[in-house]
Amino acid sequence: MPEVLRPHPPLDPRWLQLLSERCADLRGGGARFEDLYIEQRLESRAVATNGELQVEECRTDGAAARWRSPSRVVLHARTGLSTAGLGELLGRHADRVALPPVRTLQTVEMDPPRGWLDWAREVTSRLGPAPSTVRFLSRRAAVVRVGEWAPVASPPIVRVERGGERPAALLAVWGQPRLGAWLQELAEPEPAKAWEPTPGMQLPVLFTCGTAGTLMHELVGHLAESDLFVTGASPLAGLLGATVSTIGLEIVDDPTRIDLAGGFDYDDEGVGAAPIHLVRAGRLEGLLCDREGAEQLGTTPGRGRRAAWNRPPVARLSNLVIAAGKVPPEEIEADLEHGLVVTRVGGATVDPVSARTVLRVECGWEVRNGRRRRPLAPCELTGSVVEILAKIDSRVGSDPTPDWRLGWCIKDGAPLPTGSEAPSLLVQRLEVL
Amino acid sequence: MSAPEVPEYAERLHRAATATREHLERSPVNRWEIFAKASFTREVEVTPARPLRVIDVEETGVAVRTLREGRMGFAAASGLEGDASRRAVESALATEVNFAGDPLPPQRLLGTTEVRPARILPPRGWATHVGEELARAVASLSDNHLRLRRTILQEGAFGWILATGDGWVARHEDTSTTLLAEVELVGERAGIWRDWLHIPEPESFDPEAAAARISDRALLTRSRIATDSGLRDLILHPEVSAQLLAAMAPLFLATPDTEDLLPPLLDNEGRLAAPSLTLVDDRSNFDAPITGPCDGEGLPARRTLLLDEGVPRHRLASFRDAERCGEVPRGGALRLSYRDYPATGIANLQVLTHGGVPAAELLGTADRALYLLRPLAPVSCRPETDSYRIVASGVWLDGRRVCGWHPVVELRGSLGRLLRRIEAVGADLRWFQTERGCIGAPSLLIRRQSVVG
């Protein structure tokens, strides 16, 4: 279990410091040098098909330089981290490049941990005959700005994908103590006789086992991202400072939780990681901003994240953590006359036209008079974003649980690891699709 | 920026392939394969009243597949210089695992199909021009009810070399141009509609036609919200058709007989779908998004008939999967990038639309129909239970008249029945990027499906 992130920048720290000092000399046709992002990645894959295991490894590195002028924002990116390559990259937009003298660059090795392949082999065999893939992913990066630089570290993560008739995936920090239990859940067979709720039914739904994290990821996390707020595309735009949910609801986006998949010590624009309170006592209070969004909205940056070295940073979530309440989840469930208990969610989307969310439920139960009666067949639940938030019950569970199904979060086609932890939450009414 | 304008990269690719070959020849491998690729993309985002955003990316890399004494390795490393070649070879040898058989196709199967010369990309400044023209056309076409929110024009040039230890070499270079446009309704019902357009011929790009394509659905949702239930005709917008085909795509990939889910879906005549539906994976179509003289392993590019007037014919397979499943290797391997192992996959899956009905005519032929405009969640197909589920947003039609907007509607039922009730395909084929690959789909008219509003 990683307790502290140990940043190893991809290049020699002294050279990076020198480079940051010289960046003050970069000028380019009225454009201002913004930053230089440098990254190394490793992806090791163990792919199991028909009992055969194949191992694949991919090592990539690259860098991107950004300039900004009143009329355009430009990002130049290229493969490789050689000094000559970085010089060429900076020289594409600057009139004069004053790079520090070449110094031998340290390349940090990023090999997977010892025993990883044996672990992957065991995992694929536990998942049975369906094709499956186990990935180990790690990256090291640095952000160079005028006069400063920051090493960016994030915990190595593993992703387990099961194909076949019931595709599912798991994403977790390597070393997460609950990984074994989550893998067991991933391998569990589907219940033989499951209940299919009738479309159109409106029922109270209790989100347990951390699944409320996925719900809030879509309803609050994404919709508090600065780009959606600036353009007014978020259904929550205009509600900053307003009470949007029950007074017991506290939501923080916390990249310092490095036990969750969205953790980091600096964001990809070189801003130190710090928790941001999004909802406090039911009031929408905070936003997730990259540097540009923070400037436009007059708030703090820290969530500029890049899908890879060749993409620009955009405002993205890290780990959405919902504060636990004091009510035992069994107590909330016992009060349900007729409703659903959700134990696993496959994902959710928010339609930007209707501002409604569609939530894919993978596992759960029908509850009658406080007792679990029948396992739930996979189904979809829907509701309006603002209405769902308003219908969250004031009783918040006392069982904070990290979610392993959230996995890669995709925005504008760019995937990023994110995490969540949530107690049980009851939504008083959701519609079955 | 076009492939012919950057000849030094052809030379760099050649040097990378040579350096990698030299590393491999010094290694104790029996058979090997090298794939080296260079790509250059420029993405220009035009948003009214905001600075232009430009992203220029050069990405290069080398991948190696090796086989020695029953052990196979695969690795990729970024860059085209000597270090990349060395890293790729060393990693491939370090990741070797036992493997039954030979995953590399024999030389007798390798070959290339003629492709057209690399297309020339539009000149600099074209993206800004297109963004402005589209904004004007969208506003004019919609009587100012719609506003173009942003356009992202992506232009790319790429080149690659595929070489084997048997001395076989293939090269390819081409360009691609795509457009992502977002429009929003002005006034009473806010919301964003997004469209992706593959532009095979930038020089003949028509902003008016493109504006019509990216505006049509958004304008329909201006009607009042309405629900309905019962047996209704369905019309799937090309985007919904594409998502349905993406969900069905695994049915067209090679599978061992014991795991084959297709037979239980066939009717007594061996038909999966109505005769109006013919599907191909066409790797020789110059105008499709994925081009090249061969598949990801070097088998000649070709058109594979997957569904012939509703009857399954062939399946896609990499060489290894074809061997495993007893299929004839037809060149069904795909490399998503240099980083990925060449695996079975769809390249350009498309519905044949010869004799397709113009979309407007298709909409007019249905009484009390639900016109599904866009999926709100991934379409789900479960062949093992002969079921499908579509969650989408749509409008109710009575003849050509729009009676109301249904923001979220769910359809589910028998997949086989759905496919066999496809009465007509539209002539409005569009390309979409889906999680399964590129899919060219038109509107589909499906008779009498149960709808729960």
Interface residues (C-beta under 8 A of the other chain):
Chain A: E43 S44 V47 N50 E52 L53 Q54 V55 E56 E57 C58 R59 T60 D61 G62 R68 S69 P70 S71 R72 V73 V74 L75 H76 A77 R78 T79 G80 S82 R92 E165 P199 G200 T231 G232 A233 N310 R311 P312 T349 D351 P352 V353 S354 A355 R356 V358 R360 E380 T382 L433
Chain B: P51 L52 R53 V54 I55 D56 V57 E58 E59 T60 G61 M72 G73 F74 A75 A76 A77 S78 G79 L80 E81 R87 S91 A92 A94 T95 E96 V97 F99 A100 R149 R189 A190 G191 I192 W193 T221 P256 R324 R339 Y341 L376 A377 R382 E384 R389 V391 S393 P407 V408 E410 V452
